[in-house]
Amino acid sequence: MAEATRSGFSLFFLVAAILFAASSAALADSDIPFVVAYKKASLTRLKSGVERVSVSIDLYNEGSSTAYDVSLNDDSWSQDKFELFSGNTSNTWEKIDAGSSVSHSFVLESKTKGVFYGSPAVIKFRIPTKAALQEAYSTPILPIDVLADRPPEKKFEWAKRLVAKYGALVSVLSFVGLFIYLIATPSRAAAKASKKKR
C-alpha cells in the first residue's frame, strides 16, 4: 500500500514537472509585452485650507517585445472633490520598448475633507500579433485622508524621532571610535616617562 502511494506521488510530481517545464518554455518562446504599472499618491497641505495630491504612475514593460500605442487613463478622481492643478489624468506614448519604462504625473487640489479610495489606472496598448487592444491596470493607491485633522508637530519632535531611531547606532559608533582613538594614540604618561629617560 505504501509503495503504491509513493509511486502515485512520484507520478504526480513527474507530470507536474513536465507541465511546468512545458508552460515555462511556452512563455519563454512567446514574444509579447507585459506592462506593469505602479500608482503612488502623496499629500501636501497648504496654509490656505487646500491639500494637494501629487499622483505619479510608473509603467514598466517587463515583456520581451515592444508595446505600441500605449494609453494611460486615470479618471478615478471625482470632479466634485478634486480639481486638476497641473498635468493631465491621461497620457499616450507611441511605444514602450521591452525592458524600458515611462512615467506620468499630475497634481490635484482638494478643498473637501474626507477619505478617498482611488481605483487603478487603466493602461491600453497594442501588440503586432493581435488586432484587439490589450488592457492592464495599475496598482491601486492606499486610502488617502484629505485635510485630516493632524496634531501640530512640536518643536523638538523630529529630534526625539531621530534619537529613538538612530540613538543606539550612534552610541555604538561613538564607543568604537573612542576605543580606536585610545588604542591609536600613545598615552601621555608613557610619553612623559620617555622624555625623563633622555
N, C-alpha and C positions, 0 to 999 in steps of 0.2 A: 504494500500500500504506500509506504513512504517513498519507495523507488519510483512508483508511478507518479506521485505528486512532484518529485524532483524533476522527472523528465517532462512533466507538464509545464512546470515553471521554466525549465530550460528552453522548451519550445516557444513559450510565450515571449521570453526575453529575446530569443533569436529573431522571431517575427517582428517584434518591436524595434530591434536594432536595424533590421533590413528596411522597414518602413521609414525610420528616422533618417537613415543614410540616403534613401531614395528622395525623400522630401527635401533634404539639405542640398542634394545635387541639383534638384529641380530649381530651388531658389537661387543657387549659385549661378546656374546657367541662364536664369531669366534676366532680361535686360530692361528693368523698369525703374523709374524713380520712386523714392519713398520719402515723402515730405513729412517732417516732424516740426511742430510749431509750439513755442513756449510763450505764454502771455503773462506779463507782470504788470502790476499797478502799484503806485506809491502815492501817498498823500502829502500835501504841503499846505499848512494852514497860513492864511494871510491875515493881517491885522483887521481887515475890514469885514470879518464875518463870512469870508468866502474861503472855500477849500479847493485847491487844485488837485486834480487826479492826473498823474503822468502815467500813460499806458505805453508799454513797448511790447512788440511781438517779434520774436526771432524765428525765422524759418530756416530749416536745415534740410538739404536734400541728401539723405543717407542712402539713397539707392545707387544703382550702377549706371544710370543713364540720365540725360537731361530732362527736366520738366519744362514744358513750354506754355506760354500764355497763362502765367500764374496770376491769379487774382486773390486778393485778401479782402474780406468784408467783416467788420466788427460792429454790427448795428445793435448790440445788446444794451446800449446806453440810452436809457429813457430820456426823451427830449424835455419832458416836464420836470426832470430832476437835474439834468446835466446840459450844459451849454458848451459847445466846441470853442476852445480858446485859441488853439493853434494846431495846424496839421489837418489831416482828414482821417476818418474812420475806415477808409478803404484805400487800397493801392494796387497797382498792377506792375508786373515785371515781364519782360519779353521771355526770359528763361532763367532757370536756376540750374547751373551745371551740377553734375554728380560730385558730391563731396564739398560743395560750397554752401554759403549761407547768405541771407539778406535780412535786413531789419526794417521795421517800420515803427514809428512812434507818433503820438499825438497827445495833446493836453486838453483836459476838460475842466470846467469850473462848475461848482455846485454851491448853491445857497440853501439847499434843502437838507435838513438834518435827518439822519437815518442810516440803517444798514443796507448796503447794496450787494446783491449776489449777481456777479457777472457770469454770463454764459460764454462758451468757447467761441472764438472767431472761426469763420468758415473760409477755407482755402480751396480754390478750384484750380486745376491745371490739366493740361493736355499731354498725352503721350503719343508718339507717332504710330504705334501699333493699334490704337483704339480710337474710334470716332467720338465716343462719348467722353465728356469731361469727367475727370476723376475728382473726388472730393475728400478733403481731410479737415480735421478740426484741431484747434489749438488746445492747450491745457486751459481749464477754467481758472479764474483768479479766486483767491480766498475772499471771503466776505470782507468788505471794507466798511468801516463805520465813519461816515462822513459827518463832520462837525460834531464829533463826540465830545462829551464833557471830559476833559483831561485835567487832572490836578496840576496846578502850576509847579514847575520844577524848581526846587530850592537851589540856592546859590552853590553849595558845595556837594550837591547830589552826584555830579559827574565824578568828583574826586573820590567819593565813597565807593562808587561803582568800580572805578579803576583799582582802588586798593583791594576791594573784595575779589576782583577778577585776577589781578596780577601781583598781589601782595606777597604770596608765598614764593613766586618765581623771583621777585626782586630780592627777597631776603636770602634765598639760596645763592643767587648770583653774587650778592654782597659778601656772604661768608666765603665763597670760593675765591673771590677777588682779594679779600683780606688775607686769606691763607697764602695765596700766591705771593702777595706783597711781603708778608712776613718771611717766607722762605727765600725769596729772591734778594731781599736787602739784608746786608750783614747787620748784626746787632751793634748798637753804639758802644756797649760795654766791651765787646771784642775789639772794636776799633780803637778805643782808649787804651786798652791793655797793650795793643801792638805799638802804639805811639810811646808808651812809657818804656818799653823794652829797648827802643832805639836809643 
